[in-house]
Structure formats: C-alpha cells, structure tokens
Amino acid sequence: MVRGKFITLEGIDGAGKSTHLGWLVDYLSQRGLRVVATREPGGTPLGEKLRALLLAESMHVETEALLMFAARREHLDKIILPALEQGDWVISDRYSDASFAYQGGGRGLDREKLETLEAWVQGGLKPDLTLLFDVPTELAHARLALAGNEPDRFEREQQAFFDRVRRAYLDRALREPRRIIRIDGTRSLAEIRAELERVLEALWR
Ligand code: TMP
C-alpha cells in the first residue's frame, strides 16, 4: 500500500486558508484520491473538547502549548496516521507550524520547548507539503471584521501579536523552503487556485 500524502494549511487568522480547504479536497478527489479533511486543534472528539477550552479559557502559555500537542497526539493516533497508512491523503487545517508561530512567535515560548514536544509527539512525521497563506495583518483583521463572527481568544489579540505570528511563519518558510510554500493570499481566488494546482502537481512527481 502506497502511503498517502500529508498536506497542511497555515496562516494567521483571516489569511483565507479555510476558503481553500474545500476546493483542495474537491480537486484531489477528482483526481481519484481518497481525501480526509481535518483540523487542529481538534479533529477527534477529545481534540474538539480541547479546542473549545483553548479558544475560550485564558491559560499559561505552556499549558496552551501542552494542550495543543495533547490534541495533536490524539489526532495523529486516531485520524492522521491510520489514514496515511491506508493510502488516504490527509489535509489538515493547521498542524505543528501553528504551535511554533502562535505559541513560539506570538507568545514568545522558547523554541526548544516546542521542538521537544514536537519530537515527542510526532517523531519524524512532518507534512509532505505545507501551504502558508500569507496576507498583511491589516487585511486579515479587516476580513475577520467583515465576516462578523464573535472573535475567539486568539482572534481578540492585538495586531502586534499577529505581526509576530506572521513573522514566525515566514521565518519557518525560509528555513524549510521545499516543504513550506508561501501563497500570496492577497490575490484573486482564481490566481490562488492556479498556483495551488501548480504546487500540487509537484507532489505527483
Ligand atoms: P482556526 O481558527 O484556524 O481553526 O485555529 C484556531 C486557533 O488556534 C487559531 O487562532 C490558531 C490557534 N492555534 C495555536 O495557537 N496553536 C496551534 O498549535 C494550533 C493548531 C492552533
């Protein structure tokens, strides 16, 4: 059995990644692939309970990081690894890069602590491809305001927080340019989709 591919979507809140998730699933399904779409924090019944806590309750940054990785451990065990092993492709709306960007960049948690958790929880498993949807923080903020949903605990953070999160994402993309592809999210949907098709093509080779 050929192992499936693991694709993750990342970006600051309001960068538009969720808009592209459904399209990506349809695109890959039309190519005859079995696709599992999931998200973090969440993706399992326990993970969704942890998500509800994480998005609502204030807590120490290390508690936040530990709960993110606790939800991830469950997600890997129950959803991601079984799917990949049976040849399905997995698309996750966020994964560990979000912990490095939000808890590391945004909240200033020591990168080595996050690397320890990463090595413990996921061993060597990294996504085959990470699509980083990148927009200036002002635009992301305006999009969230336009959507008009009640902001969660992260979305209520100041712009300076999102500037740090964005910078941390971009730094990671520079360090791992083969895995993390920056997608300029300020362009039209059609332009973004054309680029996504080109990027996905490379996964077949
Ligand atoms: P979402 O709104 O994209 O579903 O993500 C929920 C929030 O959780 C988002 O503001 C980013 C945050 N988050 C972290 O801070 N660290 C993580 O490891 C993950 C997966 C998400």
Boltz pocket constraint, residues with backbone or C-beta under 6 A from the ligand:
constraints:
  - pocket:
      binder: B
      contacts: [[A, 13], [A, 39], [A, 40], [A, 41], [A, 68], [A, 93], [A, 94], [A, 95], [A, 96], [A, 97], [A, 98], [A, 99], [A, 100], [A, 102], [A, 103], [A, 154], [A, 155]]
      max_distance: 6.0
